[in-house]
Amino acid sequence: MVNQRDGLYPLATQQIDIDPDDGVKVNYPKFGAALKKISGLDAQDE
């Protein structure tokens, strides 16, 4: 995980739009290295 200055601050200044209706697979990657990787998130839907 990255520190606040390098990870969270740039994201806060970008004011990234997220929509809860889009779900985790769409919104989670928008936060890049600021969040831990979730195994299986990149898996294709069955």
C-alpha positions in Angstrom: 0.0 0.0 0.0 1.2 3.5 -0.8 1.5 6.4 1.7 -1.2 9.1 1.9 0.7 11.7 0.1 1.5 9.5 -2.9 -1.7 7.5 -3.0 -4.7 9.2 -1.5 -4.0 12.9 -2.1 -3.7 12.7 -5.9 -7.0 10.7 -6.0 -8.7 13.3 -3.8 -7.6 16.1 -6.1 -9.0 14.3 -9.1 -12.4 13.9 -7.5 -13.0 10.5 -9.2 -16.7 9.8 -9.9 -17.9 6.5 -8.6 -21.4 5.0 -8.9 -22.4 2.4 -6.3 -24.7 0.9 -9.0 -21.7 0.1 -11.1 -20.4 -2.3 -8.5 -16.9 -3.2 -7.2 -15.5 -4.5 -10.5 -15.9 -1.0 -12.1 -15.3 1.3 -9.2 -12.4 -0.4 -7.3 -9.8 -0.1 -10.1 -10.4 3.6 -10.2 -8.4 3.9 -7.0 -5.3 2.3 -8.3 -2.4 1.7 -5.9 -4.3 3.4 -3.0 -6.2 0.1 -2.3 -5.0 -3.4 -1.8 -5.4 -5.8 -4.8 -8.4 -8.1 -4.5 -7.7 -11.6 -5.9 -10.3 -12.7 -8.4 -11.4 -9.1 -9.2 -9.9 -9.4 -12.6 -11.5 -12.8 -13.3 -13.9 -13.0 -16.2 -17.6 -13.5 -15.4 -18.9 -17.0 -16.0 
